Every structure is written in structure tokens, then in C-alpha cells.
Amino acid sequence: MNPAVNGFTTIDVLAREVGFIKELEPDLVSILIGVNDLVRGRSPDAYRESLNRIYDAIATLDLPPGSVIAVSIPDWSVVPAARDYDDPARIHALTETFNATARERAAAHGFTWIDITDVSRRGLGTFDWVSADDLHPGDLQYAAWADEIWNRVRDVWGAA
């Protein structure tokens, strides 16, 4: 099941998704959340607080090691539409701050950290790396993320 919703922040996940996580009884969990928190101007401290609550809820599932992955926020400061939201240098710095928080919290919860941030920069200028809206990832970028993630989880998740 993929409960992801375009545009959700950590606040939305807490309000609309975390409550039924135990009902789902998942064997594997992946978490990539935070870009919309950043876009909407939430502070790093506010992000940390709500992300930690999400991670706490997932930790109650008591899944085996390697069954929960936390994925970094991609670097969208490099896409053309980033300038419509803020200074790209500021977006980049905040992305690094948010990712440091997510990485630290993931480690504290025993989750596997997977960094796709560098991967999100690799194909810039390549057709279909960024979608037609000049903001969201294109199909090739999503495929590169999937490859990076699968390379890190295949041994555990492939056996699940």
C-alpha cells in the first residue's frame, strides 16, 4: 500500500496517516517526507518535532532491522522552478538541514538511511530528469531514486 499524497507535510501525515499504521500491519516501511514542510516555511525545529512523532509511531511496529527505510529529501534547489519559492542557495541549505535532522532521527530509531539527494542532481539537463512543470522529478529521476533505494534494500526487502 502506498498512502503517499502529493503535497503532504509531516503535519498531514500525522493527522491523516499515522493513526492507521498499526492496522496496516506492514512488513516493510519507507518514509520520504519533508519537501513540503520546507516549501511551506516550517522551521527545522518544527520539522524535527513532527518527523520524530512519525518515526516514533513507525517504531512501535517493532519490525526487524532493515525493514524500515528513511529516504532523504531530494535537492530541488537546482530545478528551474525553485526560484519561484525562494533563493536556491537558501533552499539548498535548508534541504541539507532537514536531511541532517531526518538522518539523525532515523539512526536514533534504528531505521536504514538512504540518501538520494546526490542522485537527484546527477541527471540535470537530461531530458525527463525534471517534469514539465520544472519542479517535480521526471520519470528518469524517479527511476534513479528507485535504483539507489533498491541497491540498498534488495538483500532484506527481496527476501521479505
OpenMM code with the backbone's topology and positions (N, CA, C; nanometers):
from openmm import Vec3, app, unit

residues = "MET ASN PRO ALA VAL ASN GLY PHE THR THR ILE ASP VAL LEU ALA ARG GLU VAL GLY PHE ILE LYS GLU LEU GLU PRO ASP LEU VAL SER ILE LEU ILE GLY VAL ASN ASP LEU VAL ARG GLY ARG SER PRO ASP ALA TYR ARG GLU SER LEU ASN ARG ILE TYR ASP ALA ILE ALA THR LEU ASP LEU PRO PRO GLY SER VAL ILE ALA VAL SER ILE PRO ASP TRP SER VAL VAL PRO ALA ALA ARG ASP TYR ASP ASP PRO ALA ARG ILE HIS ALA LEU THR GLU THR PHE ASN ALA THR ALA ARG GLU ARG ALA ALA ALA HIS GLY PHE THR TRP ILE ASP ILE THR ASP VAL SER ARG ARG GLY LEU GLY THR PHE ASP TRP VAL SER ALA ASP ASP LEU HIS PRO GLY ASP LEU GLN TYR ALA ALA TRP ALA ASP GLU ILE TRP ASN ARG VAL ARG ASP VAL TRP GLY ALA ALA".split()
positions = [
    Vec3(0.0852, -0.1176, 0.0000),
    Vec3(0.0000, 0.0000, 0.0000),
    Vec3(0.0889, 0.1226, 0.0000),
    Vec3(0.0517, 0.2215, -0.0754),
    Vec3(0.1248, 0.3477, -0.0804),
    Vec3(0.0285, 0.4594, -0.0420),
    Vec3(0.0355, 0.5045, 0.0833),
    Vec3(-0.0561, 0.6109, 0.1263),
    Vec3(-0.0060, 0.7512, 0.0929),
    Vec3(0.1035, 0.7627, 0.0196),
    Vec3(0.1617, 0.8931, -0.0112),
    Vec3(0.0617, 0.9821, -0.0841),
    Vec3(0.0636, 1.1090, -0.0470),
    Vec3(-0.0237, 1.2083, -0.1102),
    Vec3(0.0613, 1.3276, -0.1490),
    Vec3(0.0547, 1.3647, -0.2751),
    Vec3(0.1284, 1.4803, -0.3237),
    Vec3(0.0902, 1.6039, -0.2432),
    Vec3(0.1899, 1.6763, -0.1949),
    Vec3(0.1654, 1.7987, -0.1213),
    Vec3(0.1609, 1.7838, 0.0297),
    Vec3(0.1624, 1.6605, 0.0799),
    Vec3(0.1559, 1.6397, 0.2247),
    Vec3(0.2822, 1.6897, 0.2939),
    Vec3(0.2621, 1.7426, 0.4136),
    Vec3(0.3699, 1.7771, 0.5045),
    Vec3(0.3708, 1.6723, 0.6161),
    Vec3(0.4661, 1.6848, 0.7065),
    Vec3(0.4687, 1.5943, 0.8210),
    Vec3(0.3430, 1.6117, 0.9057),
    Vec3(0.2904, 1.7325, 0.9095),
    Vec3(0.1658, 1.7582, 0.9842),
    Vec3(0.0507, 1.6781, 0.9238),
    Vec3(0.0420, 1.6748, 0.7910),
    Vec3(-0.0624, 1.5980, 0.7234),
    Vec3(-0.0473, 1.4480, 0.7492),
    Vec3(0.0757, 1.3997, 0.7466),
    Vec3(0.0993, 1.2577, 0.7738),
    Vec3(0.0531, 1.2236, 0.9153),
    Vec3(0.0868, 1.3094, 1.0099),
    Vec3(0.0432, 1.2866, 1.1483),
    Vec3(-0.1090, 1.2876, 1.1596),
    Vec3(-0.1727, 1.3803, 1.0928),
    Vec3(-0.3178, 1.3953, 1.1044),
    Vec3(-0.3950, 1.2872, 1.0296),
    Vec3(-0.3413, 1.2393, 0.9156),
    Vec3(-0.4223, 1.1543, 0.8279),
    Vec3(-0.3699, 1.0134, 0.8043),
    Vec3(-0.2451, 0.9855, 0.8406),
    Vec3(-0.1908, 0.8542, 0.8059),
    Vec3(-0.1376, 0.7751, 0.9251),
    Vec3(-0.0748, 0.8405, 1.0182),
    Vec3(-0.0099, 0.7691, 1.1282),
    Vec3(-0.1096, 0.6885, 1.2105),
    Vec3(-0.2309, 0.7387, 1.2254),
    Vec3(-0.3304, 0.6721, 1.3082),
    Vec3(-0.3654, 0.5311, 1.2649),
    Vec3(-0.3518, 0.4992, 1.1386),
    Vec3(-0.3894, 0.3647, 1.0944),
    Vec3(-0.2693, 0.2763, 1.0601),
    Vec3(-0.1509, 0.3199, 1.0979),
    Vec3(-0.0322, 0.2416, 1.0615),
    Vec3(-0.0332, 0.1014, 1.1223),
    Vec3(-0.0787, 0.0888, 1.2460),
    Vec3(-0.0848, -0.0451, 1.3081),
    Vec3(-0.1864, -0.1341, 1.2372),
    Vec3(-0.2960, -0.0750, 1.1902),
    Vec3(-0.3976, -0.1524, 1.1189),
    Vec3(-0.3425, -0.2124, 0.9896),
    Vec3(-0.2485, -0.1431, 0.9276),
    Vec3(-0.1921, -0.1905, 0.8015),
    Vec3(-0.1071, -0.3160, 0.8196),
    Vec3(-0.0471, -0.3309, 0.9366),
    Vec3(0.0426, -0.4428, 0.9658),
    Vec3(0.1471, -0.4612, 0.8556),
    Vec3(0.2225, -0.3562, 0.8248),
    Vec3(0.3203, -0.3667, 0.7158),
    Vec3(0.4397, -0.4532, 0.7546),
    Vec3(0.4989, -0.5143, 0.6543),
    Vec3(0.6235, -0.5878, 0.6724),
    Vec3(0.7429, -0.4972, 0.6435),
    Vec3(0.7204, -0.3972, 0.5589),
    Vec3(0.8240, -0.3044, 0.5164),
    Vec3(0.7656, -0.1637, 0.5155),
    Vec3(0.8484, -0.0653, 0.5507),
    Vec3(0.8026, 0.0739, 0.5525),
    Vec3(0.9116, 0.1618, 0.4925),
    Vec3(0.8709, 0.2530, 0.4043),
    Vec3(0.9628, 0.3551, 0.3541),
    Vec3(0.9027, 0.4923, 0.3844),
    Vec3(0.9908, 0.5851, 0.4196),
    Vec3(0.9469, 0.7203, 0.4566),
    Vec3(1.0321, 0.8203, 0.3803),
    Vec3(0.9679, 0.9073, 0.3046),
    Vec3(1.0330, 1.0219, 0.2422),
    Vec3(0.9353, 1.1367, 0.2606),
    Vec3(0.9649, 1.2237, 0.3551),
    Vec3(0.8745, 1.3344, 0.3868),
    Vec3(0.9572, 1.4556, 0.4279),
    Vec3(0.9151, 1.5721, 0.3844),
    Vec3(0.9811, 1.6933, 0.4296),
    Vec3(0.9917, 1.8043, 0.3271),
    Vec3(0.9869, 1.7710, 0.1990),
    Vec3(0.9995, 1.8759, 0.0982),
    Vec3(0.8893, 1.9806, 0.1157),
    Vec3(0.7676, 1.9361, 0.1377),
    Vec3(0.6577, 2.0319, 0.1500),
    Vec3(0.6638, 2.1095, 0.2814),
    Vec3(0.7201, 2.0509, 0.3853),
    Vec3(0.7452, 2.1265, 0.5087),
    Vec3(0.8396, 2.2419, 0.4772),
    Vec3(0.9446, 2.2112, 0.4032),
    Vec3(1.0437, 2.3114, 0.3663),
    Vec3(0.9810, 2.4204, 0.2789),
    Vec3(0.9059, 2.3803, 0.1769),
    Vec3(0.8423, 2.4747, 0.0842),
    Vec3(0.7472, 2.5684, 0.1577),
    Vec3(0.6787, 2.5155, 0.2564),
    Vec3(0.5789, 2.5966, 0.3273),
    Vec3(0.6362, 2.6734, 0.4451),
    Vec3(0.7685, 2.6726, 0.4578),
    Vec3(0.8333, 2.7572, 0.5557),
    Vec3(0.8360, 2.7066, 0.6981),
    Vec3(0.8135, 2.5774, 0.7186),
    Vec3(0.8242, 2.5247, 0.8550),
    Vec3(0.9695, 2.5299, 0.8998),
    Vec3(0.9897, 2.5576, 1.0236),
    Vec3(1.1254, 2.5672, 1.0761),
    Vec3(1.1865, 2.4280, 1.0888),
    Vec3(1.3198, 2.4202, 1.0879),
    Vec3(1.3844, 2.2907, 1.1108),
    Vec3(1.3421, 2.2272, 1.2436),
    Vec3(1.3225, 2.3069, 1.3472),
    Vec3(1.2802, 2.2519, 1.4763),
    Vec3(1.1389, 2.1942, 1.4688),
    Vec3(1.0487, 2.2633, 1.3999),
    Vec3(0.9115, 2.2128, 1.3846),
    Vec3(0.9119, 2.0836, 1.3024),
    Vec3(0.9931, 2.0813, 1.1973),
    Vec3(1.0061, 1.9596, 1.1164),
    Vec3(1.0579, 1.8447, 1.2018),
    Vec3(1.1609, 1.8707, 1.2798),
    Vec3(1.2196, 1.7674, 1.3662),
    Vec3(1.1150, 1.7092, 1.4614),
    Vec3(1.0356, 1.7967, 1.5213),
    Vec3(0.9348, 1.7516, 1.6176),
    Vec3(0.8314, 1.6604, 1.5520),
    Vec3(0.7760, 1.7038, 1.4396),
    Vec3(0.6716, 1.6225, 1.3763),
    Vec3(0.7302, 1.4975, 1.3112),
    Vec3(0.8495, 1.5060, 1.2532),
    Vec3(0.9132, 1.3875, 1.1961),
    Vec3(0.9410, 1.2849, 1.3056),
    Vec3(0.9869, 1.3303, 1.4199),
    Vec3(1.0143, 1.2381, 1.5301),
    Vec3(0.8869, 1.1661, 1.5745),
    Vec3(0.7742, 1.2354, 1.5741),
    Vec3(0.6472, 1.1710, 1.6098),
    Vec3(0.6094, 1.0644, 1.5067),
    Vec3(0.6358, 1.0911, 1.3802),
    Vec3(0.6092, 0.9911, 1.2753),
    Vec3(0.6995, 0.8702, 1.2962),
    Vec3(0.8275, 0.8954, 1.3163),
    Vec3(0.9224, 0.7864, 1.3385),
    Vec3(0.8868, 0.7072, 1.4642),
    Vec3(0.8447, 0.7768, 1.5706),
    Vec3(0.8031, 0.7078, 1.6938),
    Vec3(0.6885, 0.6110, 1.6651),
    Vec3(0.5911, 0.6560, 1.5862),
    Vec3(0.4759, 0.5703, 1.5534),
    Vec3(0.5202, 0.4482, 1.4736),
    Vec3(0.6094, 0.4679, 1.3789),
    Vec3(0.6579, 0.3555, 1.2983),
    Vec3(0.7387, 0.2594, 1.3845),
    Vec3(0.8152, 0.3136, 1.4785),
    Vec3(0.8969, 0.2296, 1.5658),
    Vec3(0.8114, 0.1351, 1.6509),
    Vec3(0.6868, 0.1735, 1.6791),
    Vec3(0.6002, 0.0868, 1.7601),
    Vec3(0.5625, -0.0415, 1.6867),
    Vec3(0.5874, -0.0476, 1.5568),
    Vec3(0.5563, -0.1688, 1.4801),
    Vec3(0.6532, -0.2825, 1.5117),
    Vec3(0.7671, -0.2491, 1.5714),
    Vec3(0.8680, -0.3491, 1.6084),
    Vec3(0.9070, -0.4391, 1.4909),
    Vec3(0.9341, -0.3762, 1.3775),
    Vec3(0.9756, -0.4519, 1.2596),
    Vec3(1.1230, -0.4911, 1.2696),
    Vec3(1.1619, -0.5987, 1.2023),
    Vec3(1.3025, -0.6420, 1.2061),
    Vec3(1.3960, -0.5361, 1.1470),
    Vec3(1.5238, -0.5401, 1.1863),
    Vec3(1.6214, -0.4458, 1.1310),
    Vec3(1.6212, -0.4490, 0.9782),
    Vec3(1.6306, -0.3316, 0.9181),
    Vec3(1.6317, -0.3193, 0.7729),
    Vec3(1.4948, -0.3121, 0.7097),
    Vec3(1.3895, -0.3294, 0.7887),
    Vec3(1.2536, -0.3286, 0.7350),
    Vec3(1.1958, -0.1891, 0.7215),
    Vec3(1.2599, -0.0906, 0.7850),
    Vec3(1.2148, 0.0475, 0.7756),
    Vec3(1.3286, 0.1300, 0.7173),
    Vec3(1.2979, 0.2015, 0.6088),
    Vec3(1.3971, 0.2908, 0.5499),
    Vec3(1.3458, 0.4335, 0.5540),
    Vec3(1.4379, 0.5231, 0.5796),
    Vec3(1.4102, 0.6663, 0.5737),
    Vec3(1.4932, 0.7208, 0.4581),
    Vec3(1.4272, 0.7908, 0.3670),
    Vec3(1.4898, 0.8385, 0.2441),
    Vec3(1.5054, 0.9899, 0.2513),
    Vec3(1.6208, 1.0379, 0.2086),
    Vec3(1.6485, 1.1811, 0.2136),
    Vec3(1.5583, 1.2600, 0.1195),
    Vec3(1.5504, 1.3886, 0.1470),
    Vec3(1.4792, 1.4822, 0.0603),
    Vec3(1.5686, 1.5094, -0.0610),
    Vec3(1.5134, 1.5062, -0.1817),
    Vec3(1.5944, 1.5403, -0.2992),
    Vec3(1.6302, 1.6899, -0.2977),
    Vec3(1.7331, 1.7238, -0.3708),
    Vec3(1.7754, 1.8642, -0.3790),
    Vec3(1.7001, 1.9336, -0.4914),
    Vec3(1.5879, 1.9918, -0.4561),
    Vec3(1.5080, 2.0600, -0.5582),
    Vec3(1.5513, 2.2053, -0.5761),
    Vec3(1.6550, 2.2476, -0.5046),
    Vec3(1.7058, 2.3842, -0.5229),
    Vec3(1.7647, 2.4029, -0.6622),
    Vec3(1.7956, 2.2939, -0.7305),
    Vec3(1.8606, 2.3008, -0.8604),
    Vec3(1.7618, 2.3012, -0.9779),
    Vec3(1.6329, 2.2831, -0.9517),
    Vec3(1.5356, 2.2801, -1.0615),
    Vec3(1.4922, 2.4219, -1.0967),
    Vec3(1.4516, 2.4447, -1.2207),
    Vec3(1.4172, 2.5804, -1.2637),
    Vec3(1.3115, 2.6508, -1.1781),
    Vec3(1.2103, 2.5800, -1.1332),
    Vec3(1.1009, 2.6437, -1.0588),
    Vec3(1.1375, 2.6780, -0.9147),
    Vec3(1.2514, 2.6353, -0.8671),
    Vec3(1.2908, 2.6637, -0.7284),
    Vec3(1.2919, 2.8138, -0.7010),
    Vec3(1.3322, 2.8918, -0.7992),
    Vec3(1.3389, 3.0370, -0.7821),
    Vec3(1.2023, 3.0997, -0.7537),
    Vec3(1.0969, 3.0293, -0.7902),
    Vec3(0.9620, 3.0792, -0.7622),
    Vec3(0.9274, 3.0682, -0.6139),
    Vec3(1.0049, 2.9897, -0.5387),
    Vec3(0.9753, 2.9656, -0.3984),
    Vec3(1.0695, 3.0384, -0.3038),
    Vec3(1.1960, 3.0502, -0.3422),
    Vec3(1.2939, 3.1119, -0.2536),
    Vec3(1.4278, 3.1145, -0.3270),
    Vec3(1.5263, 3.1719, -0.2646),
    Vec3(1.6608, 3.1725, -0.3181),
    Vec3(1.7139, 3.0284, -0.3200),
    Vec3(1.7599, 2.9803, -0.4350),
    Vec3(1.8082, 2.8421, -0.4415),
    Vec3(1.9165, 2.8088, -0.3387),
    Vec3(2.0032, 2.9031, -0.3059),
    Vec3(2.1067, 2.8765, -0.2056),
    Vec3(2.0431, 2.8516, -0.0688),
    Vec3(1.9396, 2.9259, -0.0376),
    Vec3(1.8697, 2.9061, 0.0901),
    Vec3(1.7955, 2.7725, 0.0903),
    Vec3(1.7314, 2.7381, -0.0211),
    Vec3(1.6622, 2.6097, -0.0334),
    Vec3(1.7625, 2.4952, -0.0145),
    Vec3(1.8780, 2.5085, -0.0784),
    Vec3(1.9814, 2.4051, -0.0661),
    Vec3(2.0251, 2.3894, 0.0796),
    Vec3(2.0504, 2.4997, 0.1469),
    Vec3(2.0944, 2.4946, 0.2874),
    Vec3(1.9869, 2.4324, 0.3762),
    Vec3(1.8612, 2.4697, 0.3539),
    Vec3(1.7528, 2.4117, 0.4329),
    Vec3(1.7357, 2.2624, 0.4038),
    Vec3(1.7534, 2.2243, 0.2786),
    Vec3(1.7454, 2.0822, 0.2432),
    Vec3(1.8517, 2.0039, 0.3191),
    Vec3(1.9714, 2.0566, 0.3240),
    Vec3(2.0796, 1.9908, 0.3985),
    Vec3(2.0455, 1.9815, 0.5472),
    Vec3(1.9882, 2.0887, 0.6029),
    Vec3(1.9499, 2.0898, 0.7443),
    Vec3(1.8396, 1.9876, 0.7716),
    Vec3(1.7368, 1.9876, 0.6888),
    Vec3(1.6270, 1.8926, 0.7065),
    Vec3(1.6784, 1.7487, 0.6928),
    Vec3(1.7658, 1.7242, 0.5957),
    Vec3(1.8188, 1.5890, 0.5774),
    Vec3(1.9061, 1.5460, 0.6947),
    Vec3(1.9824, 1.6381, 0.7501),
    Vec3(2.0642, 1.6038, 0.8675),
    Vec3(1.9735, 1.5631, 0.9836),
    Vec3(1.8641, 1.6358, 1.0000),
    Vec3(1.7671, 1.6021, 1.1046),
    Vec3(1.7063, 1.4645, 1.0799),
    Vec3(1.6623, 1.4394, 0.9578),
    Vec3(1.5990, 1.3115, 0.9254),
    Vec3(1.6983, 1.1962, 0.9419),
    Vec3(1.8215, 1.2165, 0.8989),
    Vec3(1.9242, 1.1123, 0.9123),
    Vec3(1.9502, 1.0810, 1.0598),
    Vec3(1.9636, 1.1853, 1.1406),
    Vec3(1.9898, 1.1671, 1.2835),
    Vec3(1.8738, 1.0972, 1.3527),
    Vec3(1.7518, 1.1377, 1.3218),
    Vec3(1.6334, 1.0763, 1.3825),
    Vec3(1.6171, 0.9316, 1.3349),
    Vec3(1.6464, 0.9054, 1.2080),
    Vec3(1.6385, 0.7684, 1.1562),
    Vec3(1.7372, 0.6793, 1.2313),
    Vec3(1.8578, 0.7261, 1.2492),
    Vec3(1.9590, 0.6483, 1.3219),
    Vec3(1.9141, 0.6226, 1.4658),
    Vec3(1.8569, 0.7239, 1.5297),
    Vec3(1.8105, 0.7090, 1.6679),
    Vec3(1.7006, 0.6036, 1.6797),
    Vec3(1.6232, 0.5854, 1.5723),
    Vec3(1.5144, 0.4875, 1.5722),
    Vec3(1.5564, 0.3522, 1.5142),
    Vec3(1.6801, 0.3412, 1.4687),
    Vec3(1.7278, 0.2154, 1.4116),
    Vec3(1.6813, 0.1914, 1.2692),
    Vec3(1.6404, 0.2979, 1.1987),
    Vec3(1.5958, 0.2852, 1.0607),
    Vec3(1.7157, 0.2961, 0.9667),
    Vec3(1.7051, 0.2343, 0.8518),
    Vec3(1.8081, 0.2439, 0.7495),
    Vec3(1.7941, 0.3766, 0.6771),
    Vec3(1.9029, 0.4515, 0.6678),
    Vec3(1.9034, 0.5814, 0.5993),
    Vec3(1.9514, 0.5611, 0.4565),
    Vec3(1.8765, 0.6154, 0.3619),
    Vec3(1.9156, 0.6097, 0.2211),
    Vec3(1.9151, 0.7517, 0.1664),
    Vec3(2.0309, 0.7931, 0.1177),
    Vec3(2.0481, 0.9296, 0.0678),
    Vec3(2.0308, 0.9318, -0.0833),
    Vec3(1.9244, 0.9971, -0.1288),
    Vec3(1.9018, 1.0135, -0.2734),
    Vec3(1.9304, 1.1566, -0.3176),
    Vec3(1.9769, 1.2393, -0.2258),
    Vec3(1.9970, 1.3806, -0.2569),
    Vec3(2.0978, 1.3984, -0.3696),
    Vec3(2.2125, 1.3312, -0.3606),
    Vec3(2.3110, 1.3415, -0.4688),
    Vec3(2.2551, 1.2856, -0.5988),
    Vec3(2.1809, 1.1770, -0.5886),
    Vec3(2.1203, 1.1168, -0.7076),
    Vec3(2.0269, 1.2172, -0.7754),
    Vec3(1.9578, 1.2992, -0.6963),
    Vec3(1.8618, 1.3948, -0.7536),
    Vec3(1.9300, 1.5018, -0.8375),
    Vec3(2.0612, 1.5167, -0.8242),
    Vec3(2.1361, 1.6183, -0.9001),
    Vec3(2.2042, 1.5609, -1.0246),
    Vec3(2.2191, 1.4305, -1.0307),
    Vec3(2.3044, 1.3677, -1.1333),
    Vec3(2.2622, 1.3922, -1.2769),
    Vec3(2.1349, 1.3893, -1.3043),
    Vec3(2.0894, 1.3956, -1.4430),
    Vec3(2.0407, 1.5317, -1.4877),
    Vec3(2.0745, 1.6351, -1.4131),
    Vec3(2.0275, 1.7685, -1.4513),
    Vec3(2.0643, 1.7981, -1.5954),
    Vec3(1.9693, 1.8521, -1.6678),
    Vec3(1.9895, 1.8823, -1.8084),
    Vec3(1.9536, 1.7673, -1.9002),
    Vec3(1.9268, 1.6503, -1.8436),
    Vec3(1.8867, 1.5337, -1.9204),
    Vec3(1.7358, 1.5391, -1.9420),
    Vec3(1.6930, 1.5060, -2.0632),
    Vec3(1.5501, 1.5042, -2.0925),
    Vec3(1.4789, 1.4125, -1.9941),
    Vec3(1.3689, 1.4607, -1.9387),
    Vec3(1.2804, 1.3877, -1.8484),
    Vec3(1.3401, 1.3659, -1.7089),
    Vec3(1.4480, 1.4395, -1.6762),
    Vec3(1.5002, 1.4331, -1.5393),
    Vec3(1.4094, 1.5127, -1.4466),
    Vec3(1.3607, 1.6252, -1.4966),
    Vec3(1.2654, 1.7098, -1.4244),
    Vec3(1.1379, 1.7107, -1.5073),
    Vec3(1.0228, 1.7057, -1.4393),
    Vec3(0.8952, 1.7015, -1.5117),
    Vec3(0.8690, 1.8328, -1.5853),
    Vec3(0.7654, 1.8338, -1.6654),
    Vec3(0.7315, 1.9501, -1.7468),
    Vec3(0.6988, 2.0736, -1.6636),
    Vec3(0.6641, 2.0565, -1.5364),
    Vec3(0.6348, 2.1736, -1.4524),
    Vec3(0.7615, 2.2411, -1.3999),
    Vec3(0.8783, 2.1881, -1.4372),
    Vec3(1.0089, 2.2411, -1.3953),
    Vec3(1.0302, 2.2385, -1.2445),
    Vec3(0.9531, 2.1562, -1.1730),
    Vec3(0.9648, 2.1480, -1.0278),
    Vec3(0.9815, 2.0037, -0.9799),
    Vec3(0.8902, 1.9182, -1.0207),
    Vec3(0.8890, 1.7805, -0.9716),
    Vec3(0.9847, 1.6925, -1.0514),
    Vec3(1.0286, 1.5824, -0.9897),
    Vec3(1.1150, 1.4895, -1.0629),
    Vec3(1.0427, 1.4317, -1.1840),
    Vec3(1.1212, 1.4043, -1.2866),
    Vec3(1.0691, 1.3348, -1.4035),
    Vec3(1.0879, 1.1853, -1.3870),
    Vec3(1.0393, 1.1099, -1.4858),
    Vec3(1.0453, 0.9644, -1.4789),
    Vec3(1.1877, 0.9116, -1.4624),
    Vec3(1.2833, 0.9710, -1.5318),
    Vec3(1.4211, 0.9232, -1.5202),
    Vec3(1.4772, 0.9438, -1.3799),
    Vec3(1.4424, 1.0563, -1.3187),
    Vec3(1.4908, 1.0804, -1.1832),
    Vec3(1.4275, 0.9818, -1.0853),
    Vec3(1.2970, 0.9609, -1.0979),
    Vec3(1.2321, 0.8623, -1.0117),
    Vec3(1.2962, 0.7240, -1.0286),
    Vec3(1.3293, 0.6880, -1.1507),
    Vec3(1.3935, 0.5588, -1.1755),
    Vec3(1.5315, 0.5537, -1.1087),
    Vec3(1.6042, 0.6638, -1.1129),
    Vec3(1.7355, 0.6683, -1.0476),
    Vec3(1.7213, 0.6558, -0.8963),
    Vec3(1.6192, 0.7196, -0.8403),
    Vec3(1.5936, 0.7042, -0.6965),
    Vec3(1.5647, 0.5581, -0.6645),
    Vec3(1.4769, 0.4979, -0.7440),
    Vec3(1.4387, 0.3586, -0.7202),
    Vec3(1.5602, 0.2670, -0.7264),
    Vec3(1.6481, 0.2899, -0.8222),
    Vec3(1.7702, 0.2090, -0.8316),
    Vec3(1.8567, 0.2259, -0.7069),
    Vec3(1.8745, 0.3486, -0.6627),
    Vec3(1.9554, 0.3754, -0.5432),
    Vec3(1.8954, 0.3068, -0.4204),
    Vec3(1.7660, 0.3183, -0.4062),
    Vec3(1.6979, 0.2571, -0.2915),
    Vec3(1.7070, 0.1047, -0.3004),
    Vec3(1.6767, 0.0494, -0.4174),
    Vec3(1.6781, -0.0960, -0.4316),
    Vec3(1.8179, -0.1534, -0.4051),
    Vec3(1.9208, -0.0840, -0.4509),
    Vec3(2.0568, -0.1307, -0.4264),
    Vec3(2.0877, -0.1410, -0.2777),
    Vec3(2.0237, -0.0583, -0.1976),
    Vec3(2.0464, -0.0601, -0.0530),
    Vec3(1.9577, -0.1590, 0.0225),
    Vec3(1.8411, -0.1916, -0.0330),
    Vec3(1.7453, -0.2748, 0.0417),
    Vec3(1.7248, -0.4145, -0.0156),
    Vec3(1.7791, -0.4413, -0.1296),
    Vec3(1.7457, -0.5666, -0.2000),
    Vec3(1.7672, -0.6909, -0.1157),
    Vec3(1.8739, -0.6967, -0.0378),
    Vec3(1.9008, -0.8177, 0.0412),
    Vec3(1.7933, -0.8435, 0.1460),
    Vec3(1.7500, -0.7379, 0.2129),
    Vec3(1.6468, -0.7539, 0.3180),
    Vec3(1.5082, -0.7575, 0.2561),
    Vec3(1.4770, -0.6606, 0.1709),
    Vec3(1.3426, -0.6491, 0.1164),
    Vec3(1.3134, -0.7555, 0.0115),
    Vec3(1.4153, -0.7992, -0.0593),
    Vec3(1.3970, -0.9027, -0.1606),
    Vec3(1.3590, -1.0359, -0.0991),
    Vec3(1.3939, -1.0546, 0.0284),
    Vec3(1.3618, -1.1784, 0.0988),
    Vec3(1.2302, -1.1703, 0.1739),
    Vec3(1.1736, -1.0484, 0.1848),
    Vec3(1.0510, -1.0302, 0.2638),
    Vec3(0.9277, -1.0778, 0.1893),
] * unit.nanometer
topology = app.Topology()
chain = topology.addChain("A")
for resn in residues:
    res = topology.addResidue(resn, chain)
    for name in ("N", "CA", "C"):
        topology.addAtom(name, app.Element.getBySymbol(name[0]), res)
